Amino acid sequence: IMSKKGCCDSVGECFFDYYTSKILVIRSRKVGTLNRFTQALVIAYVIGYVCVLKKGYQDTDTVLSSVTTKVKGIALTNTTELGERIWDVADYIIPPQEDGSFFVLTNMIITPNQTQSKCAEVTSICTSHRDCKRGFNDARGDGVRTGRCVNYNDTVKSCEVLSWCPLEKIVEPPNPPLLADAENFTVLIKNNIRYPKFNFNKRNILPNINSSYLTQCVFSRKTDPDCPIFRLKDIVEEAEEDFQTMAVHGGVMGVQIRWDCDLDMPQSWCVPRYTFRRLDNKDPENNVAPGYNFRFAKYYKDSDGTETRTLIKGYGIRFDVLVFGQAGKFNIIPTLLNIGAGLALLGLVSIKNFSVYISVTAQTMHI
């Protein structure tokens, strides 16, 4: 019984004991200088890097964003296939709306007056009907073979196919591009952002912008840095590209909008920053399938009911609007965490300096 009681008393004494650290004062100029220097480095790191540069006293949130665009401009073309023609936004913006991007038609290869009929396929050379299997459908071909070998021209025979005839022209896109005037088109980019953690909303049409200013401004870093209307040529040139060269085969441009906001400061300081760059590959040593293109058609019916179409292989520039950003606001929790981390580093400095002193002292006594 006494043994159990003694054991409980010992546990109780240990539980309710309170210990304090023993302070050892080392009178050494070298150790003292090293200690203060390392402490100063830690304090400079915590205050300068963690608190000031990285704003370690703030809680952060990433941006949520929505983007809509509206392109304006008119171009004039004069081609053999279409004659003199005016192109407006309904013609060259395909499709009318996309999610965070828009496409502007800048060049094209036109094959007019196609009908559902039979014609010779240029890529399937033959010498007799046996070379043309009836019903054969090549995924990279122009249609379904009829089983006949016909004259493609005076010297070459090829397999006949059921397709849209005459077949698409196999030529290089026009240079200079047909819609060269597209460089003067403008685009209004409307960007709404939100930081849900801080219940903060804003858009790139800032409060100081009114309707009259919006009808006449064009973005310029020197004169109109807040204007959300951009000339396409300016976007491409800021990415160190030439619009007319890029318009021949097409390409992909990135419009980058960055919202980095310090919400401890006035909200008027939270403004978008615009940068531009080309996103598709333009490596001269790897230029297979360059640019950006696709095909579409416009369909008609004659008075006798015959369906006709105009096939267009369109080249153009796709503009992707990419939104990035981070907001910060004072919060006591990250502040205390970073202060605690700094104090812990100061404690480690003292321990490290003491171990250095012991090591140096032991070596001196050994000598």
C-alpha positions as CSV (number, residue, x, y, z in Angstrom):
1,I,0.0,0.0,0.0
2,M,2.8,2.4,0.9
3,S,4.5,1.6,-2.3
4,K,1.5,2.6,-4.3
5,K,1.0,5.8,-2.3
6,G,4.7,6.7,-2.9
7,C,4.4,6.1,-6.6
8,C,1.3,8.4,-6.8
9,D,3.0,11.1,-4.9
10,S,6.0,11.0,-7.2
11,V,3.7,11.2,-10.3
12,G,1.9,14.1,-8.7
13,E,5.1,16.0,-8.0
14,C,6.4,15.5,-11.5
15,F,3.1,16.7,-13.0
16,F,2.9,19.8,-10.9
17,D,6.6,20.7,-11.1
18,Y,7.6,23.9,-13.0
19,Y,11.0,24.3,-14.6
20,T,12.8,27.4,-15.9
21,S,15.6,27.5,-18.3
22,K,19.1,28.1,-17.0
23,I,20.9,31.0,-18.6
24,L,24.6,30.7,-19.3
25,V,26.4,34.0,-20.1
26,I,29.4,33.5,-22.3
27,R,31.8,36.5,-22.3
28,S,33.4,36.1,-25.7
29,R,33.6,38.8,-28.4
30,K,33.8,36.3,-31.2
31,V,30.8,34.2,-30.0
32,G,28.8,37.4,-29.2
33,T,29.5,38.9,-32.6
34,L,28.5,35.7,-34.4
35,N,25.3,35.4,-32.3
36,R,24.2,39.0,-33.0
37,F,25.0,38.7,-36.7
38,T,23.0,35.5,-37.1
39,Q,20.1,37.0,-35.1
40,A,20.2,40.1,-37.3
41,L,20.0,37.9,-40.4
42,V,17.0,36.0,-39.0
43,I,15.2,39.2,-38.1
44,A,16.0,40.7,-41.6
45,Y,14.6,37.5,-43.2
46,V,11.4,37.5,-41.2
47,I,10.7,41.3,-41.5
48,G,12.1,41.9,-45.0
49,Y,11.3,38.7,-46.9
50,V,8.5,37.1,-45.1
51,C,6.5,40.1,-44.0
52,V,7.3,42.9,-46.5
53,L,8.2,41.0,-49.7
54,K,5.9,38.0,-49.4
55,K,3.3,39.7,-47.1
56,G,3.3,36.8,-44.7
57,Y,0.8,38.7,-42.5
58,Q,-1.9,38.3,-45.1
59,D,-4.4,35.5,-46.0
60,T,-4.6,34.9,-49.8
61,D,-7.2,33.9,-52.3
62,T,-7.0,33.0,-56.1
63,V,-9.1,34.8,-58.7
64,L,-12.3,33.6,-60.2
65,S,-13.0,35.2,-63.6
66,S,-15.4,35.5,-66.5
67,V,-14.5,37.0,-69.9
68,T,-16.7,38.2,-72.8
69,T,-15.4,39.9,-76.0
70,K,-16.9,42.1,-78.8
71,V,-14.9,42.6,-82.1
72,K,-15.6,45.5,-84.4
73,G,-14.3,46.4,-87.9
74,I,-14.9,46.2,-91.6
75,A,-12.7,44.9,-94.4
76,L,-12.9,45.0,-98.2
77,T,-11.8,42.1,-100.5
78,N,-11.9,41.7,-104.3
79,T,-11.4,38.1,-105.4
80,T,-12.1,36.1,-108.6
81,E,-14.4,33.7,-106.7
82,L,-16.5,36.3,-104.8
83,G,-15.8,39.6,-106.5
84,E,-15.8,42.8,-104.5
85,R,-17.2,42.2,-101.1
86,I,-17.5,43.8,-97.7
87,W,-16.7,41.7,-94.6
88,D,-18.2,42.7,-91.2
89,V,-18.1,41.1,-87.8
90,A,-20.8,38.6,-88.7
91,D,-18.6,37.3,-91.5
92,Y,-15.1,37.0,-89.9
93,I,-15.8,36.1,-86.2
94,I,-16.3,32.4,-86.2
95,P,-18.1,31.3,-84.0
96,P,-19.8,34.5,-82.7
97,Q,-18.9,33.7,-79.1
98,E,-16.4,31.4,-77.4
99,D,-15.5,30.8,-73.8
100,G,-12.6,33.2,-73.0
101,S,-11.4,33.5,-76.6
102,F,-12.3,34.7,-80.1
103,F,-11.2,33.9,-83.6
104,V,-10.7,36.5,-86.4
105,L,-10.6,35.3,-90.0
106,T,-7.6,36.8,-91.8
107,N,-7.1,34.7,-95.0
108,M,-8.9,32.0,-97.0
109,I,-8.9,29.6,-99.9
110,I,-12.3,29.6,-101.6
111,T,-13.8,26.8,-103.7
112,P,-17.2,28.0,-105.1
113,N,-20.2,26.3,-106.6
114,Q,-19.7,22.8,-105.2
115,T,-22.5,20.3,-105.8
116,Q,-23.1,16.6,-104.8
117,S,-21.7,14.9,-107.9
118,K,-18.9,12.7,-109.3
119,C,-15.4,13.9,-110.2
120,A,-11.8,12.6,-110.4
121,E,-9.8,12.5,-107.2
122,V,-6.4,14.0,-107.6
123,T,-4.6,11.9,-105.0
124,S,-5.7,8.4,-106.2
125,I,-3.8,7.8,-109.5
126,C,-4.9,4.7,-111.4
127,T,-4.5,2.9,-114.7
128,S,-7.7,0.8,-114.8
129,H,-11.0,0.3,-113.0
130,R,-9.4,-2.5,-110.9
131,D,-7.3,0.1,-109.1
132,C,-10.4,1.8,-107.8
133,K,-12.3,-0.3,-105.4
134,R,-16.0,0.6,-105.4
135,G,-17.3,1.9,-102.1
136,F,-13.7,2.5,-100.7
137,N,-13.6,5.5,-98.3
138,D,-10.3,6.9,-97.3
139,A,-10.5,9.1,-94.2
140,R,-8.0,11.4,-95.8
141,G,-9.6,11.4,-99.2
142,D,-12.3,13.5,-100.8
143,G,-15.2,11.1,-101.1
144,V,-16.4,7.5,-101.8
145,R,-15.0,5.8,-104.8
146,T,-17.4,4.7,-107.6
147,G,-15.1,2.0,-109.0
148,R,-14.2,3.8,-112.2
149,C,-10.9,5.1,-113.4
150,V,-11.4,8.3,-115.3
151,N,-9.3,11.1,-116.9
152,Y,-8.1,13.7,-114.4
153,N,-6.4,15.6,-117.2
154,D,-4.9,14.8,-120.7
155,T,-2.1,12.7,-119.2
156,V,-3.2,11.5,-115.8
157,K,-6.0,9.1,-114.7
158,S,-7.4,8.9,-111.2
159,C,-10.3,7.2,-109.4
160,E,-13.7,8.8,-109.6
161,V,-15.4,9.7,-106.3
162,L,-18.8,10.7,-105.1
163,S,-18.2,14.0,-103.4
164,W,-18.7,17.8,-103.4
165,C,-17.4,18.7,-106.8
166,P,-15.3,20.4,-108.0
167,L,-13.0,19.3,-105.3
168,E,-11.2,21.7,-102.9
169,K,-8.3,23.6,-104.4
170,I,-4.9,22.4,-103.1
171,V,-2.9,25.7,-103.1
172,E,-1.0,27.8,-100.7
173,P,-3.0,30.6,-98.9
174,P,-2.8,34.0,-100.5
175,N,0.2,36.2,-99.5
176,P,-0.5,39.0,-98.6
177,P,-3.6,37.8,-96.8
178,L,-7.1,38.6,-98.2
179,L,-8.3,40.3,-95.0
180,A,-5.2,42.4,-94.4
181,D,-7.4,45.1,-93.0
182,A,-8.1,42.9,-90.0
183,E,-5.1,44.5,-88.3
184,N,-7.2,47.6,-87.6
185,F,-10.1,45.7,-86.0
186,T,-10.7,46.4,-82.4
187,V,-11.9,44.1,-79.6
188,L,-13.6,45.1,-76.3
189,I,-12.6,42.7,-73.6
190,K,-14.9,42.7,-70.6
191,N,-13.4,40.9,-67.6
192,N,-15.2,40.4,-64.3
193,I,-13.3,39.0,-61.4
194,R,-14.1,37.8,-57.8
195,Y,-12.2,36.8,-54.7
196,P,-14.8,34.8,-52.8
197,K,-12.8,34.5,-49.6
198,F,-12.8,38.3,-49.2
199,N,-16.2,39.0,-50.9
200,F,-14.4,41.3,-53.4
201,N,-15.6,41.9,-56.9
202,K,-14.3,44.1,-59.7
203,R,-14.2,44.4,-63.5
204,N,-11.6,45.8,-65.9
205,I,-14.0,48.6,-67.0
206,L,-12.9,50.8,-64.0
207,P,-15.1,53.3,-62.2
208,N,-13.4,56.3,-63.8
209,I,-14.3,55.1,-67.3
210,N,-17.5,56.5,-68.8
211,S,-19.4,55.8,-72.0
212,S,-18.0,58.7,-74.0
213,Y,-14.4,57.7,-73.1
214,L,-15.2,54.1,-74.0
215,T,-16.4,55.0,-77.5
216,Q,-13.1,56.7,-78.5
217,C,-10.3,55.1,-76.5
218,V,-7.8,52.4,-77.7
219,F,-5.4,50.7,-75.3
220,S,-2.0,52.3,-75.1
221,R,0.5,51.8,-72.3
222,K,1.5,55.5,-72.4
223,T,-1.8,57.3,-73.0
224,D,-4.7,54.9,-72.2
225,P,-3.4,52.0,-70.0
226,D,-6.9,51.4,-68.5
227,C,-8.8,51.3,-71.8
228,P,-10.3,47.7,-72.3
229,I,-10.5,48.2,-76.1
230,F,-7.5,46.8,-78.1
231,R,-6.4,47.1,-81.7
232,L,-5.4,43.6,-83.0
233,K,-2.3,44.9,-84.6
234,D,-1.1,46.4,-81.3
235,I,-1.7,43.1,-79.5
236,V,0.4,41.2,-82.0
237,E,3.2,43.8,-82.1
238,E,3.4,43.8,-78.3
239,A,4.2,40.1,-78.6
240,E,7.0,41.1,-81.0
241,E,5.3,39.6,-84.0
242,D,4.2,41.0,-87.4
243,F,0.4,40.9,-88.0
244,Q,0.5,40.6,-91.8
245,T,3.0,37.7,-91.7
246,M,1.0,35.9,-89.0
247,A,-2.3,36.5,-90.8
248,V,-1.2,34.4,-93.9
249,H,-1.3,31.0,-92.1
250,G,-2.9,32.1,-88.8
251,G,-1.8,31.5,-85.3
252,V,-2.7,31.7,-81.6
253,M,-2.2,34.8,-79.4
254,G,-2.5,35.0,-75.7
255,V,-4.0,38.1,-73.9
256,Q,-2.9,37.8,-70.3
257,I,-4.7,39.8,-67.6
258,R,-3.2,39.7,-64.2
259,W,-5.0,40.9,-61.1
260,D,-2.6,41.1,-58.1
261,C,-4.5,43.0,-55.4
262,D,-3.4,44.1,-51.9
263,L,-6.8,44.5,-50.2
264,D,-5.3,46.3,-47.2
265,M,-4.8,49.2,-49.6
266,P,-7.5,51.3,-51.3
267,Q,-9.6,49.3,-53.8
268,S,-8.6,51.8,-56.6
269,W,-5.1,50.3,-56.4
270,C,-6.5,46.9,-57.6
271,V,-6.2,47.3,-61.4
272,P,-5.6,44.8,-64.3
273,R,-2.2,44.4,-65.9
274,Y,-2.2,43.4,-69.6
275,T,0.6,41.4,-71.4
276,F,0.6,39.7,-74.8
277,R,2.4,36.7,-76.2
278,R,2.2,34.2,-79.1
279,L,1.1,30.8,-77.9
280,D,1.5,28.5,-80.9
281,N,4.8,27.1,-82.2
282,K,6.7,29.2,-84.6
283,D,10.0,27.3,-84.6
284,P,11.6,27.7,-88.0
285,E,13.2,24.2,-87.7
286,N,9.8,22.6,-86.9
287,N,7.3,24.3,-89.2
288,V,5.1,21.3,-90.2
289,A,1.4,22.3,-90.3
290,P,2.0,25.9,-89.2
291,G,-0.6,28.4,-88.1
292,Y,-4.3,27.9,-87.4
293,N,-7.0,26.9,-90.0
294,F,-10.3,25.1,-90.4
295,R,-13.0,24.6,-93.1
296,F,-16.5,25.8,-93.2
297,A,-19.1,26.2,-96.0
298,K,-22.0,28.4,-97.0
299,Y,-25.0,26.5,-98.5
300,Y,-27.5,27.7,-101.1
301,K,-30.3,26.2,-103.2
302,D,-30.9,27.0,-106.9
303,S,-34.4,27.6,-108.3
304,D,-34.5,24.0,-109.4
305,G,-33.8,22.7,-105.8
306,T,-30.1,21.8,-106.5
307,E,-28.0,22.3,-103.3
308,T,-24.8,24.3,-103.8
309,R,-22.1,25.4,-101.4
310,T,-19.1,27.6,-101.3
311,L,-16.2,25.8,-99.3
312,I,-13.9,28.1,-97.4
313,K,-10.6,27.0,-95.9
314,G,-10.2,29.8,-93.4
315,Y,-6.9,30.9,-91.8
316,G,-6.9,33.3,-88.9
317,I,-5.7,34.3,-85.4
318,R,-7.3,32.9,-82.3
319,F,-7.0,35.1,-79.3
320,D,-7.1,33.4,-75.9
321,V,-7.8,35.6,-72.9
322,L,-6.0,34.2,-69.9
323,V,-6.7,35.6,-66.4
324,F,-4.4,35.2,-63.4
325,G,-4.3,36.8,-60.0
326,Q,-4.0,36.6,-56.3
327,A,-5.4,38.8,-53.5
328,G,-4.1,39.2,-50.0
329,K,-5.6,40.7,-46.8
330,F,-4.4,41.0,-43.2
331,N,-5.3,38.0,-41.0
332,I,-4.1,37.3,-37.5
333,I,-3.5,33.6,-38.0
334,P,-0.8,33.7,-40.7
335,T,0.7,36.7,-38.8
336,L,1.1,34.7,-35.6
337,L,2.3,31.6,-37.5
338,N,5.1,33.6,-39.2
339,I,6.1,35.4,-35.9
340,G,6.2,32.0,-34.2
341,A,8.4,30.7,-37.0
342,G,10.7,33.6,-36.6
343,L,11.0,33.2,-32.8
344,A,11.8,29.5,-33.4
345,L,14.6,30.4,-35.8
346,L,16.0,32.8,-33.2
347,G,16.1,29.9,-30.7
348,L,17.8,27.7,-33.2
349,V,20.4,30.4,-33.7
350,S,21.3,30.5,-30.0
351,I,21.6,26.7,-29.9
352,K,23.8,26.6,-33.0
353,N,26.0,29.4,-31.6
354,F,26.4,27.6,-28.3
355,S,27.4,24.3,-30.1
356,V,30.0,26.3,-32.0
357,Y,31.4,27.7,-28.8
358,I,31.6,24.3,-27.2
359,S,33.3,22.9,-30.3
360,V,35.9,25.7,-30.4
361,T,36.5,25.5,-26.6
362,A,37.0,21.7,-26.8
363,Q,39.5,22.1,-29.6
364,T,41.4,24.8,-27.6
365,M,41.6,22.6,-24.5
366,H,42.8,19.7,-26.5
367,I,45.6,21.7,-28.0
